[in-house]
């Protein structure tokens, strides 16, 4: 979920984070399908899962340690893969807690949803989820498409929201992967929703580099990209819901909801957009393990 679909480009960092975790023996990662027989969680333990994606694993580790800090027994089943693999495990109780992204989760169960903003998506989730699954409080942190500018360009032009781009008097060039040109949130959607005219440049993997260099003025960047911090970028607010909101949210098996909700809701309340970027910087730049990142974050937030 990073710059114009550069998550694949960050795969090396994910691999390093996973390798660090495995060598340290601190992540408890294993294949939940490798045991044979009934892999369902025992009644006295919470099983926390994660995608095979470093940012998601960091959040899962935060969930796991927060639950352990409150005296619960936790088992980790990290690096499971995509929703087709882990949603059935959540439904049958093999996994009982999972960090998710609200908009993408909603579309998995309801491809025709018209919900776009964070509040709309969150309100639609309970009816879309299958029986036996629940979402707890969502975080303000997101990992989704956005339009992003440099901090210097934002300050010079008084930019806070995407709508503010309409008042920029110089020409604007939007950069992103080639397919952005045809996306509903691409140049045509930007014009229809916010009245903003842009030229489009298919910058692909160099999108952030081009933004920093000034060859484009607006970039399609994922909101949790570490370079938002390291390159001093600003994500523009999207009040009209041009992009599908995907806030970080715990999805849980109903069997453990009463045990974990208060604990994980406190985590969600503390996890901010800037905080999630900082966590990702610690992984991709500082090369810290998910366990160490989670422990430090929980301590900083009195959790």
N, C-alpha and C positions, 0 to 999 in steps of 0.2 A: 504494500500500500504506500509506495513512495513516488518519487518524482516521475510523473507521466509514465506510470507503470515500471519504475526502475527497481522494483522489489527484487526482480531477478538479478539485477546488477549488484544488489547487496547480499546475494546468496553467500558470497565468500565470508562476509561477516557473520551470517547465521551459522555457517559451518564452524567458524572459529569459536563462536559462543557455545555451540553444542559440544565441540571437542573439549573446550575448557571445562564445561560442566561434567562431561563424562570422566575426564582425567581426575577431577577433584572428587568425584563420587558424591557430589552434593545435590545433584538434581533428581536422583532416583528415577531416571528415565528408563523406560522399558517398553516393549511392544505388548499392548494389552491383549493381542490376539495370539500370542505365542505360547500360552500356557496350556491350551487345550482344556476341555471341560468347562465348568461354570466359572467365569471370571468376575461374577458380580461382586460388588463391594460387600464386605461383612457389615453387620448392623452397627458396629461400634467404630467404623472408620469412614472418613471422607476421602474420596478419590478425586484428585484435581488433575485435569487433562490440559493439554495445550496443542496448538498447531505446531508444525515443523517450521517455525518462523521466530526469530530471536526476540522480537518485540512482544509477541504473544506469550512466549515462554517466560519472559521477565514478569509480565502481569500475573501469569499462573503461579509463579514462584512467590510473588507478593501475597496472593490469595492463600497459598499453602502455609507460608510462615505466619501470616496473620491468624489463621485458624489454629495453628500449633501454639502460638503465643497465648491463646485463650484455652489451652488444655485439651484441644481435640486431637485425635489420632488421624494423621493424614498420610495417604499414599499418593505418589506422583506417577502419572502416566503421560509423559510429555512426548512431543514430536510425533503426534499421531497422524497428521496430514490434514486433509480438507474435510468439509462438512459431510460429504457422502460417507466418509469413514467414521467420523466421531459422533454425529448426531444419533445413529442407531445405538451407540454405546451409552449415550446420555439417556436415551429412552428406556433401555433395559436395565439401567442402574450399574453397569460396569464402570462408567464414569459418572460422578455426581455433581461436579462443579467444573465450569469451563468459562474462560474469558472470551467474550464474543464482541461483535461489532453490529450495532443495532440495525442499520439499514441493510447490510448484506444478509444478516440473519432473517430479517423480514422478507426480503426478496427470495430467499431460499424456499420459504414456505408459501409465499404469495407473490408469484411473478408479476401479477397484474396490479399490484398495489399502486396507489397514486400518492401515498404518503411521501413527503420529501423532507420536511424540517425535522429537527430533533424531537420536538414535542409530538408531532404527528406520527412519526415512526414508532416512538416509544408507546404511544397510546394504542397503536395497531398491533403491537406484538402479542399481548395476551390472547387475543382471539385467533391469531395466526399459528401460535405454537400448538403442537399436539398435546393431548392430555398427558399429564405427568411431568411436563416441563414448565418452568417458571423463569421469568427474568426478575432480578432484584433491581435496586436503584441503579440508574445509569450514571456514568461519570460525565463530566464536562469534556474530558479528553476524547479526542477523535482520531481516527486513522482512515482518512478518506480523501477523495479528490478535492482540490481547492484551486483558487487563483491567488497567486502569491507574487509579491514585488519585493524589491530591496527596501530596507529601512530608509535609506537615503531618498529613494524615489517616493516613498510614502510620505515622508516628512515634507519634501519639496512641493508635493501636490495635495497635501491635506487628505490623504487616503486612509479610510478606516474600513469601508465596506466596498463590495464590488460596484455598487451603484455610484460610488464616488469617482470611478474611472471615467464616467460620462463628462465630468467637468475638466478633464485633462485636455489642454489646448494643443499639445503636440501629438503627432501620430503615435499610435500604439501598435506594437507587434506582439502577438501572443505566441508563445512557444510551447511545444509538447510533442508527444509521439504523433506519428502521421495520422493514426486513426482518430485523433482528437478532432480533426476537421469535419468528421461525419457524426461525432457524438452529439446527443441532444443538448449537452452542456457546452458544446464547442462554440465556435464563432457565431453561428446562427442563433443558438440558444442564448448566448450572451447578449446579442442584439435584441432578441424578442423579450427577454426577461428584464434587462436593465438598460436597454437603449444605448449600449456601448458598441461602437464600431472598431474593429481591429483587423489588421492584416494577420495572416497566419504563417508561421514558419515551422516546418517539421523538424524540430531540434533533437528529438529522441533522447539518447543517453547523455547528451551534452546540455540538456535543458537548463540546469542550474548554473553551469559554467557560462552559458550564453546570457543568462539573466544577470549574473554578477558582472560580466564583461560589458553589459549594456547593449548588446546586439538585439535583445528582445527586452520589452519592458514589463511583461506579464508572463507568468509561467504556470503551467498545470503541475502542481507539486502536491504530494501527499502531506497531510497535516502533521504527521508524526515523523517526517523526514529529519534525521539528525542535522542536516545542513541548514535547516531553518535557524538553528542556534549558531552553528559554526560559521555560517556565511552572513549572519545578521539579516535575515529575511523576515517579512511580515505577511502573514496569512490574512487575506481580506475576508471580513465577515460576509455571510451569504443569507441575508434576512428573507429573501424570496424563495429559498430552497432550490436554486439552480442545480446544486449537487445533492445527491442522496446523502442525508446525514447518517453517519456511522459512528455513534458514540460507543466507547468501551462500556460493556455491560456484562455482569455475571449471569449466565444461564445455568440453572440448577435442576436436578431431579427433585421433584416435590417431596420425596422421602426425607430429604435433608434440609429443606428450606427453613424450617423452624430453628435448626441448629446453627445455620450459617448466616442467616439474613442480617442480623444486627452487626455482625463482625464485618461482612463484606460490604454492607452499606456504608460503613465508616471509611473503608478503603475507597469506595467510589466517590465519596464526598471530598476526599483529600487529593484524588488524582486529577490534575489539571492538564490542559493541552500543553502548556509549557513544561510541566513536570514529566509528561510522557516523552517529549522530545529529549529532555535531559537524561532520562533513563536510557533511551536509545543511543545517545552520545556516549554514555558510559560503556555500552556494549561495543559499538562499532569503532569508536575512536580510542577509548581508554582500555578496551579489551578486558573489561571486568566480567566475571562470571555472573549469570543470573542470580545465583544464591547470594553473592556478595552485594550485588546491586539492590536486591530486595531487602536484605537485612538493613542496609544503610538507609534506604528510603523509609522503611517502617520506623526506624529509630528517629529519623528527622521529623516524622509526622506523629510521633507519640503513639504509635500503634504496635 
